[in-house]
Amino acid sequence: VQLQASGGGVVQAGGSLRLSCAAPRAIFSVFTMYDMGWYRQAPGKERELVALISADGVTKYADSVKGRFTISRNNSRKSVSLQMNSLKSDDTAVYYCNSKQGLLESWGQGTQVTVSS
């Protein structure tokens, strides 16, 4: 049972990308109870939180992406998206989708985002 992330790629600095993450069918009926998030891990660095959206729609962002990234969820489509604008070379990383509800937590396989300067 795994989240499916997509939308990564190579983009020039200042450009935009949109990441999407589809929830597995196993949690469709309870998707609205899950907090969803995006994390990223750059080479040689620890995985870090990028953005969260709670079950009731409250959002939280890392300081480094505030004003540039927007997380949203579509409960009808059981998905979460991350719109990334004004990308910088520091945003280069593997991005992971995450779902969490109580002690239940799952990760996607990761999608590579590369920002060229």
C-alpha positions as CSV (number, residue, x, y, z in Angstrom):
1,V,0.0,0.0,0.0
2,Q,1.9,3.0,-1.2
3,L,1.3,6.6,-2.2
4,Q,2.0,7.4,-5.8
5,A,3.9,10.6,-6.4
6,S,4.4,12.2,-9.8
7,G,5.3,15.5,-11.5
8,G,9.0,15.8,-10.8
9,G,11.4,16.8,-13.4
10,V,14.1,19.3,-14.5
11,V,13.3,23.0,-14.5
12,Q,15.3,26.2,-14.7
13,A,15.6,28.5,-11.7
14,G,12.6,30.7,-11.4
15,G,10.4,28.1,-13.1
16,S,7.4,26.1,-11.7
17,L,6.5,22.5,-11.2
18,R,3.4,20.8,-9.8
19,L,3.7,17.5,-7.8
20,S,0.8,15.2,-7.3
21,C,0.2,12.3,-5.0
22,A,-2.5,9.8,-5.2
23,A,-3.6,7.9,-2.2
24,P,-3.8,4.1,-2.3
25,R,-7.3,2.6,-2.7
26,A,-7.0,1.0,0.7
27,I,-7.5,4.4,2.4
28,F,-10.0,5.9,0.0
29,S,-12.9,5.7,2.4
30,V,-10.9,7.4,5.2
31,F,-8.8,9.8,3.2
32,T,-10.4,12.8,4.7
33,M,-9.1,11.7,8.1
34,Y,-5.5,11.8,7.0
35,D,-3.0,14.6,7.3
36,M,-1.0,14.8,4.1
37,G,2.4,16.2,3.5
38,W,5.4,16.7,1.3
39,Y,8.9,16.1,2.4
40,R,12.2,16.4,0.5
41,Q,15.7,15.0,0.8
42,A,18.7,16.6,-0.9
43,P,21.9,14.6,-1.4
44,G,23.9,14.4,1.9
45,K,21.1,16.0,3.9
46,E,18.3,14.7,6.1
47,R,14.7,14.5,5.0
48,E,12.9,17.7,5.8
49,L,9.3,18.8,5.9
50,V,8.2,21.0,3.0
51,A,4.5,21.4,3.5
52,L,1.6,19.8,5.4
53,I,-2.2,20.0,5.0
54,S,-4.2,18.6,7.9
55,A,-7.4,16.6,7.6
56,D,-9.4,19.8,8.1
57,G,-7.4,21.8,5.6
58,V,-4.9,23.7,7.8
59,T,-1.6,24.2,6.1
60,K,2.0,24.5,7.3
61,Y,5.1,25.3,5.4
62,A,8.8,25.3,5.9
63,D,10.2,28.8,6.1
64,S,12.3,28.2,3.0
65,V,9.2,27.7,0.8
66,K,6.7,30.1,2.3
67,G,5.2,32.3,-0.4
68,R,6.5,30.1,-3.2
69,F,4.9,26.7,-2.6
70,T,1.2,25.8,-2.1
71,I,-0.1,22.5,-0.9
72,S,-3.7,21.5,-1.6
73,R,-5.8,18.4,-1.3
74,N,-8.7,17.1,-3.4
75,N,-10.7,14.8,-1.2
76,S,-12.9,13.8,-4.1
77,R,-9.9,12.6,-6.0
78,K,-8.1,11.3,-2.9
79,S,-5.0,13.3,-3.8
80,V,-2.7,16.0,-2.6
81,S,-0.7,18.4,-4.8
82,L,2.3,20.8,-4.3
83,Q,2.5,23.8,-6.6
84,M,6.1,25.0,-6.6
85,N,6.8,28.4,-8.1
86,S,10.0,30.6,-8.2
87,L,12.1,27.4,-7.9
88,K,15.7,27.8,-6.7
89,S,18.6,25.5,-7.0
90,D,18.3,24.8,-3.2
91,D,14.9,23.2,-4.0
92,T,16.7,20.3,-5.8
93,A,15.8,17.1,-4.0
94,V,13.8,14.0,-4.0
95,Y,10.3,14.9,-2.9
96,Y,8.2,12.4,-0.9
97,C,4.5,12.3,-0.3
98,N,3.4,11.4,3.2
99,S,0.1,10.4,4.8
100,K,-0.5,10.2,8.5
101,Q,-3.5,9.4,10.7
102,G,-2.7,8.6,14.3
103,L,0.0,5.9,14.2
104,L,-0.7,5.0,10.6
105,E,1.9,6.6,8.3
106,S,2.8,5.9,4.7
107,W,5.4,7.3,2.2
108,G,5.4,7.5,-1.5
109,Q,8.3,6.3,-3.6
110,G,9.7,9.8,-4.2
111,T,10.0,12.0,-7.3
112,Q,13.1,13.9,-8.3
113,V,13.0,17.6,-8.7
114,T,16.1,19.2,-10.2
115,V,16.4,23.0,-10.5
116,S,19.2,24.2,-12.8
117,S,20.7,27.6,-12.4
